[in-house]
């Protein structure tokens, strides 16, 4: 079963993503911010990480950079979730090492399709 770590500070959005992905057969672990994601990622054998960009304690960009610098997590694909859709934001996310960037709000089918596409790469 594909295991996904979700880092999202908005509890309602986090719970919606967890339920959506569990419904589609994914094993899901959640974190409330980037710092928690960086702490959980090395211990979980994750296949993919979904990460909000704007979070307290540590942004998604900062967390991505730390995860890409760690031997145990550097090869896990990261997909950013963000309401910020400016070209500069997307470029920053991809330069930080993200495999893709999904704009909020998104449809559940779009989220699952993006995850499946990234996992096949």
Biotite code that builds the C-alpha atoms (Angstrom):
import biotite.structure as struc

atoms = struc.array([
    struc.Atom([0.000, 0.000, 0.000], chain_id="A", res_id=1, res_name="UNK", atom_name="CA", element="C"),
    struc.Atom([1.288, 3.455, -0.912], chain_id="A", res_id=2, res_name="UNK", atom_name="CA", element="C"),
    struc.Atom([2.175, 5.477, 2.190], chain_id="A", res_id=3, res_name="UNK", atom_name="CA", element="C"),
    struc.Atom([1.759, 9.256, 2.116], chain_id="A", res_id=4, res_name="UNK", atom_name="CA", element="C"),
    struc.Atom([2.756, 11.916, 4.647], chain_id="A", res_id=5, res_name="UNK", atom_name="CA", element="C"),
    struc.Atom([0.626, 15.067, 4.659], chain_id="A", res_id=6, res_name="UNK", atom_name="CA", element="C"),
    struc.Atom([1.855, 18.335, 6.193], chain_id="A", res_id=7, res_name="UNK", atom_name="CA", element="C"),
    struc.Atom([-0.993, 20.853, 6.429], chain_id="A", res_id=8, res_name="UNK", atom_name="CA", element="C"),
    struc.Atom([-1.605, 23.341, 9.245], chain_id="A", res_id=9, res_name="UNK", atom_name="CA", element="C"),
    struc.Atom([-5.344, 23.810, 8.558], chain_id="A", res_id=10, res_name="UNK", atom_name="CA", element="C"),
    struc.Atom([-7.002, 20.954, 10.426], chain_id="A", res_id=11, res_name="UNK", atom_name="CA", element="C"),
    struc.Atom([-10.138, 20.893, 8.250], chain_id="A", res_id=12, res_name="UNK", atom_name="CA", element="C"),
    struc.Atom([-8.134, 20.715, 5.022], chain_id="A", res_id=13, res_name="UNK", atom_name="CA", element="C"),
    struc.Atom([-5.780, 18.122, 6.527], chain_id="A", res_id=14, res_name="UNK", atom_name="CA", element="C"),
    struc.Atom([-8.701, 15.903, 7.579], chain_id="A", res_id=15, res_name="UNK", atom_name="CA", element="C"),
    struc.Atom([-10.366, 16.255, 4.173], chain_id="A", res_id=16, res_name="UNK", atom_name="CA", element="C"),
    struc.Atom([-7.148, 15.216, 2.403], chain_id="A", res_id=17, res_name="UNK", atom_name="CA", element="C"),
    struc.Atom([-6.645, 12.277, 4.776], chain_id="A", res_id=18, res_name="UNK", atom_name="CA", element="C"),
    struc.Atom([-10.198, 11.021, 4.195], chain_id="A", res_id=19, res_name="UNK", atom_name="CA", element="C"),
    struc.Atom([-9.931, 11.491, 0.421], chain_id="A", res_id=20, res_name="UNK", atom_name="CA", element="C"),
    struc.Atom([-6.672, 9.581, 0.192], chain_id="A", res_id=21, res_name="UNK", atom_name="CA", element="C"),
    struc.Atom([-7.776, 6.809, 2.545], chain_id="A", res_id=22, res_name="UNK", atom_name="CA", element="C"),
    struc.Atom([-10.927, 6.402, 0.412], chain_id="A", res_id=23, res_name="UNK", atom_name="CA", element="C"),
    struc.Atom([-8.632, 5.898, -2.611], chain_id="A", res_id=24, res_name="UNK", atom_name="CA", element="C"),
    struc.Atom([-6.630, 3.196, -0.815], chain_id="A", res_id=25, res_name="UNK", atom_name="CA", element="C"),
    struc.Atom([-3.617, 5.143, 0.430], chain_id="A", res_id=26, res_name="UNK", atom_name="CA", element="C"),
    struc.Atom([-2.035, 4.697, 3.865], chain_id="A", res_id=27, res_name="UNK", atom_name="CA", element="C"),
    struc.Atom([-1.917, 8.248, 5.262], chain_id="A", res_id=28, res_name="UNK", atom_name="CA", element="C"),
    struc.Atom([-0.009, 9.895, 8.121], chain_id="A", res_id=29, res_name="UNK", atom_name="CA", element="C"),
    struc.Atom([-0.550, 13.568, 8.903], chain_id="A", res_id=30, res_name="UNK", atom_name="CA", element="C"),
    struc.Atom([1.593, 16.330, 10.389], chain_id="A", res_id=31, res_name="UNK", atom_name="CA", element="C"),
    struc.Atom([0.399, 19.748, 11.528], chain_id="A", res_id=32, res_name="UNK", atom_name="CA", element="C"),
    struc.Atom([3.321, 21.709, 10.073], chain_id="A", res_id=33, res_name="UNK", atom_name="CA", element="C"),
    struc.Atom([6.649, 21.497, 8.270], chain_id="A", res_id=34, res_name="UNK", atom_name="CA", element="C"),
    struc.Atom([8.685, 20.864, 11.406], chain_id="A", res_id=35, res_name="UNK", atom_name="CA", element="C"),
    struc.Atom([6.507, 17.895, 12.365], chain_id="A", res_id=36, res_name="UNK", atom_name="CA", element="C"),
    struc.Atom([6.811, 16.554, 8.802], chain_id="A", res_id=37, res_name="UNK", atom_name="CA", element="C"),
    struc.Atom([10.611, 16.747, 8.934], chain_id="A", res_id=38, res_name="UNK", atom_name="CA", element="C"),
    struc.Atom([10.517, 14.817, 12.226], chain_id="A", res_id=39, res_name="UNK", atom_name="CA", element="C"),
    struc.Atom([8.102, 12.122, 10.964], chain_id="A", res_id=40, res_name="UNK", atom_name="CA", element="C"),
    struc.Atom([9.415, 11.605, 7.428], chain_id="A", res_id=41, res_name="UNK", atom_name="CA", element="C"),
    struc.Atom([12.636, 9.696, 8.246], chain_id="A", res_id=42, res_name="UNK", atom_name="CA", element="C"),
    struc.Atom([10.784, 7.166, 10.406], chain_id="A", res_id=43, res_name="UNK", atom_name="CA", element="C"),
    struc.Atom([7.917, 6.207, 8.136], chain_id="A", res_id=44, res_name="UNK", atom_name="CA", element="C"),
    struc.Atom([9.075, 4.741, 4.809], chain_id="A", res_id=45, res_name="UNK", atom_name="CA", element="C"),
    struc.Atom([6.879, 7.167, 2.883], chain_id="A", res_id=46, res_name="UNK", atom_name="CA", element="C"),
    struc.Atom([6.306, 6.916, -0.860], chain_id="A", res_id=47, res_name="UNK", atom_name="CA", element="C"),
    struc.Atom([5.257, 10.570, -1.238], chain_id="A", res_id=48, res_name="UNK", atom_name="CA", element="C"),
    struc.Atom([4.891, 13.740, 0.848], chain_id="A", res_id=49, res_name="UNK", atom_name="CA", element="C"),
    struc.Atom([2.119, 16.314, 0.339], chain_id="A", res_id=50, res_name="UNK", atom_name="CA", element="C"),
    struc.Atom([3.051, 19.636, 1.875], chain_id="A", res_id=51, res_name="UNK", atom_name="CA", element="C"),
    struc.Atom([1.355, 22.989, 2.309], chain_id="A", res_id=52, res_name="UNK", atom_name="CA", element="C"),
    struc.Atom([3.612, 25.955, 1.568], chain_id="A", res_id=53, res_name="UNK", atom_name="CA", element="C"),
    struc.Atom([2.548, 28.427, 4.264], chain_id="A", res_id=54, res_name="UNK", atom_name="CA", element="C"),
    struc.Atom([2.761, 26.810, 7.707], chain_id="A", res_id=55, res_name="UNK", atom_name="CA", element="C"),
    struc.Atom([3.846, 27.917, 11.180], chain_id="A", res_id=56, res_name="UNK", atom_name="CA", element="C"),
    struc.Atom([7.199, 26.875, 12.708], chain_id="A", res_id=57, res_name="UNK", atom_name="CA", element="C"),
    struc.Atom([8.603, 25.848, 9.306], chain_id="A", res_id=58, res_name="UNK", atom_name="CA", element="C"),
    struc.Atom([7.355, 26.609, 5.795], chain_id="A", res_id=59, res_name="UNK", atom_name="CA", element="C"),
    struc.Atom([6.894, 23.911, 3.205], chain_id="A", res_id=60, res_name="UNK", atom_name="CA", element="C"),
    struc.Atom([9.882, 25.271, 1.295], chain_id="A", res_id=61, res_name="UNK", atom_name="CA", element="C"),
    struc.Atom([12.113, 25.042, 4.375], chain_id="A", res_id=62, res_name="UNK", atom_name="CA", element="C"),
    struc.Atom([10.850, 21.550, 5.189], chain_id="A", res_id=63, res_name="UNK", atom_name="CA", element="C"),
    struc.Atom([11.375, 20.429, 1.588], chain_id="A", res_id=64, res_name="UNK", atom_name="CA", element="C"),
    struc.Atom([14.954, 21.697, 1.619], chain_id="A", res_id=65, res_name="UNK", atom_name="CA", element="C"),
    struc.Atom([15.668, 19.841, 4.872], chain_id="A", res_id=66, res_name="UNK", atom_name="CA", element="C"),
    struc.Atom([14.077, 16.627, 3.611], chain_id="A", res_id=67, res_name="UNK", atom_name="CA", element="C"),
    struc.Atom([16.013, 16.777, 0.331], chain_id="A", res_id=68, res_name="UNK", atom_name="CA", element="C"),
    struc.Atom([19.251, 17.220, 2.338], chain_id="A", res_id=69, res_name="UNK", atom_name="CA", element="C"),
    struc.Atom([18.657, 14.084, 4.447], chain_id="A", res_id=70, res_name="UNK", atom_name="CA", element="C"),
    struc.Atom([19.930, 10.759, 3.130], chain_id="A", res_id=71, res_name="UNK", atom_name="CA", element="C"),
    struc.Atom([16.842, 8.847, 4.321], chain_id="A", res_id=72, res_name="UNK", atom_name="CA", element="C"),
    struc.Atom([14.299, 11.209, 2.727], chain_id="A", res_id=73, res_name="UNK", atom_name="CA", element="C"),
    struc.Atom([16.042, 12.818, -0.261], chain_id="A", res_id=74, res_name="UNK", atom_name="CA", element="C"),
    struc.Atom([14.399, 10.523, -2.826], chain_id="A", res_id=75, res_name="UNK", atom_name="CA", element="C"),
    struc.Atom([10.810, 10.855, -1.558], chain_id="A", res_id=76, res_name="UNK", atom_name="CA", element="C"),
    struc.Atom([8.803, 12.936, -4.043], chain_id="A", res_id=77, res_name="UNK", atom_name="CA", element="C"),
    struc.Atom([7.233, 16.052, -2.543], chain_id="A", res_id=78, res_name="UNK", atom_name="CA", element="C"),
    struc.Atom([4.110, 17.716, -3.904], chain_id="A", res_id=79, res_name="UNK", atom_name="CA", element="C"),
    struc.Atom([3.262, 21.204, -2.672], chain_id="A", res_id=80, res_name="UNK", atom_name="CA", element="C"),
    struc.Atom([-0.281, 22.319, -1.948], chain_id="A", res_id=81, res_name="UNK", atom_name="CA", element="C"),
    struc.Atom([-0.829, 26.061, -1.973], chain_id="A", res_id=82, res_name="UNK", atom_name="CA", element="C"),
    struc.Atom([-3.371, 28.809, -2.494], chain_id="A", res_id=83, res_name="UNK", atom_name="CA", element="C"),
    struc.Atom([-0.505, 30.921, -3.823], chain_id="A", res_id=84, res_name="UNK", atom_name="CA", element="C"),
    struc.Atom([-0.531, 30.376, -7.565], chain_id="A", res_id=85, res_name="UNK", atom_name="CA", element="C"),
    struc.Atom([1.873, 33.052, -8.735], chain_id="A", res_id=86, res_name="UNK", atom_name="CA", element="C"),
    struc.Atom([4.559, 31.838, -11.127], chain_id="A", res_id=87, res_name="UNK", atom_name="CA", element="C"),
    struc.Atom([7.292, 32.856, -8.658], chain_id="A", res_id=88, res_name="UNK", atom_name="CA", element="C"),
    struc.Atom([5.746, 30.716, -5.898], chain_id="A", res_id=89, res_name="UNK", atom_name="CA", element="C"),
    struc.Atom([5.527, 27.683, -8.170], chain_id="A", res_id=90, res_name="UNK", atom_name="CA", element="C"),
    struc.Atom([9.099, 28.206, -9.395], chain_id="A", res_id=91, res_name="UNK", atom_name="CA", element="C"),
    struc.Atom([10.334, 28.486, -5.790], chain_id="A", res_id=92, res_name="UNK", atom_name="CA", element="C"),
    struc.Atom([8.605, 25.230, -4.922], chain_id="A", res_id=93, res_name="UNK", atom_name="CA", element="C"),
    struc.Atom([10.031, 23.346, -7.871], chain_id="A", res_id=94, res_name="UNK", atom_name="CA", element="C"),
    struc.Atom([13.507, 24.771, -7.216], chain_id="A", res_id=95, res_name="UNK", atom_name="CA", element="C"),
    struc.Atom([13.234, 23.580, -3.603], chain_id="A", res_id=96, res_name="UNK", atom_name="CA", element="C"),
    struc.Atom([12.947, 20.057, -4.981], chain_id="A", res_id=97, res_name="UNK", atom_name="CA", element="C"),
    struc.Atom([9.213, 19.475, -5.335], chain_id="A", res_id=98, res_name="UNK", atom_name="CA", element="C"),
    struc.Atom([7.980, 17.031, -7.960], chain_id="A", res_id=99, res_name="UNK", atom_name="CA", element="C"),
    struc.Atom([4.753, 18.981, -8.515], chain_id="A", res_id=100, res_name="UNK", atom_name="CA", element="C"),
    struc.Atom([2.624, 21.851, -7.252], chain_id="A", res_id=101, res_name="UNK", atom_name="CA", element="C"),
    struc.Atom([-1.160, 21.721, -6.738], chain_id="A", res_id=102, res_name="UNK", atom_name="CA", element="C"),
    struc.Atom([-3.169, 24.905, -6.342], chain_id="A", res_id=103, res_name="UNK", atom_name="CA", element="C"),
    struc.Atom([-5.924, 25.169, -3.710], chain_id="A", res_id=104, res_name="UNK", atom_name="CA", element="C"),
    struc.Atom([-8.783, 24.718, -3.975], chain_id="A", res_id=105, res_name="UNK", atom_name="CA", element="C"),
    struc.Atom([-8.426, 21.433, -5.804], chain_id="A", res_id=106, res_name="UNK", atom_name="CA", element="C"),
    struc.Atom([-10.804, 18.613, -6.664], chain_id="A", res_id=107, res_name="UNK", atom_name="CA", element="C"),
    struc.Atom([-10.202, 15.275, -4.927], chain_id="A", res_id=108, res_name="UNK", atom_name="CA", element="C"),
    struc.Atom([-9.841, 13.577, -8.333], chain_id="A", res_id=109, res_name="UNK", atom_name="CA", element="C"),
    struc.Atom([-7.164, 16.107, -9.328], chain_id="A", res_id=110, res_name="UNK", atom_name="CA", element="C"),
    struc.Atom([-5.231, 15.407, -6.108], chain_id="A", res_id=111, res_name="UNK", atom_name="CA", element="C"),
    struc.Atom([-5.346, 11.634, -6.613], chain_id="A", res_id=112, res_name="UNK", atom_name="CA", element="C"),
    struc.Atom([-4.431, 11.934, -10.313], chain_id="A", res_id=113, res_name="UNK", atom_name="CA", element="C"),
    struc.Atom([-1.419, 14.120, -9.487], chain_id="A", res_id=114, res_name="UNK", atom_name="CA", element="C"),
    struc.Atom([-0.251, 11.705, -6.767], chain_id="A", res_id=115, res_name="UNK", atom_name="CA", element="C"),
    struc.Atom([-0.561, 8.730, -9.120], chain_id="A", res_id=116, res_name="UNK", atom_name="CA", element="C"),
    struc.Atom([1.297, 10.569, -11.895], chain_id="A", res_id=117, res_name="UNK", atom_name="CA", element="C"),
    struc.Atom([4.164, 11.581, -9.581], chain_id="A", res_id=118, res_name="UNK", atom_name="CA", element="C"),
    struc.Atom([4.445, 8.053, -8.162], chain_id="A", res_id=119, res_name="UNK", atom_name="CA", element="C"),
    struc.Atom([4.829, 6.632, -11.692], chain_id="A", res_id=120, res_name="UNK", atom_name="CA", element="C"),
    struc.Atom([7.722, 8.975, -12.550], chain_id="A", res_id=121, res_name="UNK", atom_name="CA", element="C"),
])
